[in-house]
Amino acid sequence: MSGWQNLDVVTYPGTGALDMPEVRRCTGLQVTEFVDLTRAAQVPPDRRRSTGVHFFLPDNLQERAWRDPLRTRKLLSGFGAVIGPTFSVYTDFPLPVRLFNLYRNAWLCRFFQDGGINVVPVAVFAGDMLPACLSVLPENSVLAFSAVGSMNSPEKEAEFLRGAGHIIREKEPLRLVVYGKARGLPEIPTLHIPSFTELLHQRLGRTGA
């Protein structure tokens, strides 16, 4: 358990106008499946190099990574890839909270990278947070997005595609990893991770429920 918002663990030199930790690029993926953080400990050791871990979870299920980053890094160190944390930047959050969550996402990505983990930076943006999101993403990297909830209405879909398209133009990613179903993204090699809802529907379909 760490204190002082992990400043006692490591303090990274800030970069850009927002003084955020620098997240390094990910140049490739060699995994065959992804599991979420809550299931990582259940993956047998002999399957971890071919498995990735993602943080597409509610914030409360990611908090343990921030509360104990050393223990979390030790758990994740055996996996082939990790998609970085996704603490929320919802537009109804106060701006200081949104910026702090963006900082936590960047800090944990860099901390995991410093432990030798292959980390896929993730684009977490909403509303006017797009410039801040851009400031912590590397160029020419594999990048991850979550499309969950973004296809529920034409307005949400248009906002997601505008933001994702702008990030893709600015950062020129090598490849995308998208959690959940998405339509209309640029033609870039893309790995799709089924969302929890998609997996649930698949299971119900198989069982005939």
CORLIN-V894852 format. One line per field, one symbol per residue. ss: DSSP state (@ for helix, = for strand, . for the rest). burial: + if it has 24 or more other ideal C-beta (glycine too) atoms within 12 Angstrom, else -. A space follows every 50 residues. Layout:
ss->???
burial->???
This chain:
ss->...@@@........=....=............====@@@@@@..@@@@@@ ====....@@@@@@@@@.@@@@@@@@....===...........@@@@@@ @@@@@@@@@@@@@@....====....@@@@@@@@@......=====.... ...@@@@@@@@@@@@@@@@@@...=====..........====..@@@@@ @@@@@@@..
burial->-----+--+--+-------+++++++--+-+-+++++-++--+----+-- +++++++-+--+-+++--++-++-+++++++++++++++--------+++ +++++++++++++-+-++++++++++--++-+++++++--++++++++++ +-------++--+++-++--+-++++++++++--+----++-++++---- ---------
